[in-house]
Amino acid sequence: MGIGEIIAMTEKYVMNTYSRIPMAPVKGVGARLIDAEGTEYLDFVAGIAVNSTGHGQPKVVEAICRQASELLHVSNLYHIKGQAELAQVLVENSCLDRVFFCNSGAEAVEAAIKLARRYAYITKGAGHSQVITALGSFHGRTLGALTATGQAKYHEGFEPLVPGFTYVPFNDLSALEEAVTGKTCAVMLELIQGEGGVYPADPGYVAGVSRLCKQHGLLLIIDEVQTGTGRTGTLFAYQQYEGLKPDIVTLAKGLASGVPIGACMATEAVSKGFEPGKHASTFGGNPLACAAALATLDVILNDGILDNVKKVGAYLMQKLQELKAEAGAVAEIRGRGLMVGIELIGANAAAVTTACRGRGLLINSVGEKTLRLVPPLIIQEPDVDEAVDILGRVLREMQKQ
Ligand SMILES: Cc1ncc(COP(=O)(O)O)c(C=O)c1O
């Protein structure tokens, strides 16, 4: 089937929720994607921070195939070996003690919100339901996660939203302090606002938030759906904030290299908020997803991927700073590890991504001015050279126009 036919069928039968790019990838190898017409691209989108180990990672493919031939799914009514093993790996590599598995980032966030409210209900009684989140945040599209998302453009037309959410400016501790009331149960933050434009949280702010939460008996939820699974150079981004110990952490995206999975992790005490009947998921933590996640974590933790993210991420940052100094079209470069935002001087991020694609590089934009680079965590320095070379050529050409 050619690209024209694929586009026509999508437009006829699929709900119109995405402004899709006229391209249909059909195969992936490492950091490369090949489309239906046989054109190859260097993939610095990675399914929006999902294909963490790259396309077709042999250990991940082998684990999925083996598991598919043994048992795809079984209900959480039974014990699931892979789920128990996956929870153990996550717990042993974090400050959290227990894990609830689901299928997406939004579901992980829903679980986090429910757990925080339920924990407050058990420990403090009814009425402690307020959750404070940041303006510019993104937490997902289900109604609770959507309400938690501090961006009005995503809310429009979906009201009434879920009651009990308050938004405060990001990186502003006094605004957060003022927003805390006797009804607050939790603060939820991303450590790098991804969809909001790749804005990292200041270490001083995060330390202050953590202090404030302890002082007022509030839970600190860190949404690591995008920053987790090695994206920033440590398994979790919170591990780069000295002394930070969140009460709840959400994960999804890169956790199973592309097989849908989400996780809501919590401390032993907080996890007591859930008991049988209070939360559940039919598919969550099924054998297939857990096999893919176990293989992904094996690669990330044992095959040098975290060191690679630190090394190649620093190289990418250095090359982009050189580009900024030389090309003139770049206002700011932000991010950590392999989660990088390039803020352009003009509002032409979409045009830059299109021009890059025409030259064989896939990147994406968040907002009108910011390019986002979230490549597979296995990329190497020559991939960075190629990507920055294409981006540089595109920016210089656009400046001439
Ligand atoms: C920080 C964060 N939380 C939650 C989500 C929602 O994840 P999903 O699209 O898997 O529901 C996203 C998605 O971009 C995200 O970046």
The ligand as a MOL file (V3000), in Angstrom:
LIG
                    3D

  0  0  0     0  0            999 V3000
M  V30 BEGIN CTAB
M  V30 COUNTS 16 16 0 0 0
M  V30 BEGIN ATOM
M  V30 1 C 4.8620 14.2530 31.6860 0
M  V30 2 C 3.7600 13.5010 30.9990 0
M  V30 3 N 2.7880 12.9540 31.7430 0
M  V30 4 C 1.7760 12.2540 31.1660 0
M  V30 5 C 1.7080 12.1040 29.7980 0
M  V30 6 C 0.5820 11.3300 29.1910 0
M  V30 7 O 1.0680 10.1190 28.6770 0
M  V30 8 P 0.2040 9.2380 27.6680 0
M  V30 9 O 0.1600 9.9930 26.3680 0
M  V30 10 O 0.9500 7.9370 27.5740 0
M  V30 11 O -1.1480 9.0820 28.2700 0
M  V30 12 C 2.7030 12.6730 28.9850 0
M  V30 13 C 2.6410 12.5510 27.5280 0
M  V30 14 O 3.2660 13.2500 26.7890 0
M  V30 15 C 3.7500 13.3930 29.6060 0
M  V30 16 O 4.7320 13.9560 28.8840 0
M  V30 END ATOM
M  V30 BEGIN BOND
M  V30 1 1 1 2
M  V30 2 1 2 3
M  V30 3 2 2 15
M  V30 4 2 3 4
M  V30 5 1 4 5
M  V30 6 1 5 6
M  V30 7 2 5 12
M  V30 8 1 6 7
M  V30 9 1 7 8
M  V30 10 2 8 9
M  V30 11 1 8 10
M  V30 12 1 8 11
M  V30 13 1 12 13
M  V30 14 1 12 15
M  V30 15 2 13 14
M  V30 16 1 15 16
M  V30 END BOND
M  V30 END CTAB
M  END
